[in-house]
Amino acid sequence: MIPHIATFLNLNFVSGIAIAVSVAMFPTFSGFLSYTLSEAVTPSLVLIFLFGLFQFYRQPKNSPIPVALLLGFLILVRPPMLIWVFAPAILAVYHFREMRFKQLITLVVISIIPIMVWQVFISVKTGEIQSLHPIYHNDSNDLYRPLHGDIWNFHKSWGQTGFAFNNTVNQLWADAIHGADPRETISEILKNTDRTVINLIGENDLRHAYLRYFEILGFQVPYAKKNLPLKGVTDGEKELSATFKQFRTTYIQANWFYSKIVVPAKVYMRLGSHSNLSLFVFQKSWRGNVFMEALRYFSFFIHFGVFLCFPVASVITRKSVPWLSISIPVLIYLGYICIVQRGVEERYTLPVLIPMLLVVVGAGHQMFVKWRFNFLNRG
């Protein structure tokens, strides 16, 4: 479907074939497709949706329902793909006074009905309103309670990676489970904490907060071992949540530019600066092989190049509404990952990697056409 999507975006069919063959050949684009994760099927569903959307856009007399149901299914499979409702919405705005506007808005409305029904169902079932990404629960007997989320929000405000956070703070849960002394783990947490944070908040206050967190986890252990739910958030959790929220506020007020601008930029660079070769065979079995290393460097060049060029490519293609219908949803998604979520895992960007590649190639095509036109006229 990639060549047809490319053609709709005013790339020639041969360029579309070249993109499709590259995507099919190089594992840079397919590392997670065999995993039992929602990200495995999402890239294909995104391409099928874009193909269906553009086909419908070309032939507006057709019913929007099939494409809407496809998008609705995509959102159910991977809720962050709600970003793609902006694609038909952007196309609709361009045709504000035409029949197409109503059809495209109808497509948007129908596509969000499945996720709305699901959200209502699970909210009624659990007795409380659930988010699209319900990790933390008041009745959970393990790590994933609201307090854990507040601690993670504090850590990611100064740019700690999810990997480092999981390897340090989450070790306190293992200590609580095994009845171990948490002081060594807390020292490791502080060792991995930005020095600016320690100087600003105070090492003793931080150490005391993590010790209180360990005590709260110790209270949860019997429930976890008996597989029993906890009934609501305890007063101790509420107080410690308020403490970590204050830590976060204190840090951001003192380091606003770094926390709000530099950290998201670093997250974006970490998202892109790797080869995206996730499979074990690439990371271990074939490591050091000359052909493997050549593939690694080439994959890094392609993957990192797409990330470096995409923001600029979005600006270059901004005058084309079809291009905007791809670039704006992707920018929203990347913005959410870098500014709000801040977790870095290769699989997070896989659903939008091919659309990003299309935008980059499209910008390159526009620049080449413009250069050739100016060159010929100059001649």
Protein Blocks (a to p, Z undefined) as FASTA:
>chain_A
ZZmmmmmnopafklmmmmmmmmmmpmklmmmmmpccfklmmmmmmmmmmmmmmmmmmmmm
bcfklmmmmmmmmmmmmmmlmmmmmmmmmmmmmmmmbmklmmmmmmmmmmmmmmmmmmmm
mmmmnopacdfblfbcfkbcbfbdfklmmmmmmmmmnopafklmmmmmmmmmmmmmnopa
fklmmmmmmmmpcfklmmmnopklmmmmmmmmmmmmmmmmmmmmnopacedjafklmmmm
mmmmmmmmmmmmmmmmmmmmmmmmmmmmmmmmcghiabfklmmmmgoiaklmmmmmmmmm
mmmmmmmmmmmmmmmmmmpmklmmmmmmmmmmmmmmmmmnopacfklmmmmmmmmmmmmm
mmmmmmmmmmmmmmmmmZZ
